[in-house]
Amino acid sequence: MGGVLSRGGAVSAEDREFAYSAADFEQVRSLLYQRAGISLAASKASMVYSRLARRLRALRLTSFRQYFAYLHEHEDELEQFTNALTTNLTSFFREEHHFPMLAAHLQRLYREQRRPLRIWCTASSTGEEPYSLAMTAVEAFDCSTPPVTILASDIDTKVLAHAAAGIYELERLSGLDEQRKRRFFLRGRGSHEGQARVKDELRQLLQFRQINLLAPDWPVKGGLDAIFCRNVMIYFDRPTQLQLLGRLMPLLQPEGLFFAGHSESFGHAGHLVKLIGRTVYRHAGVAP
Ligand SMILES: C[S@@+](CC[C@H](N)C(=O)[O-])C[C@H]1O[C@@H](n2cnc3c(N)ncnc32)[C@H](O)[C@@H]1O
């Protein structure tokens, strides 16, 4: 059974420490889909094995079957299960074209409406994305206390803790220009040599919360001015994407902007959203 799973994977079936069958993979797939909405491709069998093998080792279990029984009895393990299987790739100012557009949007709204502005970053991973939003806000208003607050959330509690700590290896900052590095980061010394910490000026604009986009309720008030939901919809199937868009769009102000990832397009949701820039949307039916 395991032989089928070993094709193209990092750990061959013979070298595996734990028995892992096609049925085990299917069970992981279905659990992850139920819990996080993530649709795993059949090609991910080996990845699933290596990521969950760490959990089995940590819990001193000897088979995937035992792990499923453990999950059944210990609901809190579901958090580790999900953390192990999410893909958290991100970077500062990823998909850079979105940020000048956001800056102009915030400036215009504030000029016209003079009220606090709110952004929800729905899959914030290790924090590079919400801190990039905060840097954009500080720069757009040329002020360390811009009228902007950012809710940064993710389903994965481990990446969320990293984001809240705001500490990064210096190479993660390599794409930032010197001015941004100096203005927004403190270089670590001693045991933090080789790292940098985000300054409080940015952190004070952010609030971090664990939110599963699949949960029936979100602790988020409507009237948002922008939603960043980038590079997470790709893990969901079309019905889930449509359902989410149908819940997220009503949380936006009529002129609010919805930012999607580079490979996420919502041509199938023309009744909900209208494309107004490169992977940027607004409510369908609202005049530009
Ligand atoms: C590839 S990262 C994208 C990070 C960032 N948005 C970006 O574009 O750079 C995808 C993130 O989505 C999160 N995620 C996956 N399923 C989720 C769900 N059901 N609810 C909330 N976040 C989820 C993962 O934990 C991960 O941190």
The ligand as an ORCA input file, in Angstrom:
! r2SCAN-3c Opt
* xyz 0 1
  C       0.577     30.665      1.776
  S       0.131     31.472      3.267
  C      -0.260     33.089      2.667
  C       0.217     34.169      3.599
  C      -0.053     35.601      3.139
  N      -1.464     35.868      3.035
  C       0.625     35.895      1.831
  O      -0.042     36.036      0.801
  O       1.860     35.996      1.817
  C      -1.500     30.776      3.606
  C      -1.954     30.986      5.026
  O      -3.340     30.649      5.109
  C      -3.581     30.067      6.371
  N      -4.842     29.294      6.326
  C      -5.086     28.104      5.730
  N      -6.349     27.708      5.941
  C      -6.938     28.672      6.688
  C      -8.236     28.835      7.244
  N      -9.187     27.916      7.077
  N      -8.496     29.951      7.972
  C      -7.520     30.891      8.159
  N      -6.278     30.774      7.666
  C      -5.974     29.689      6.934
  C      -2.345     29.213      6.602
  O      -2.169     28.879      7.964
  C      -1.241     30.109      6.043
  O      -0.615     30.862      7.043
*
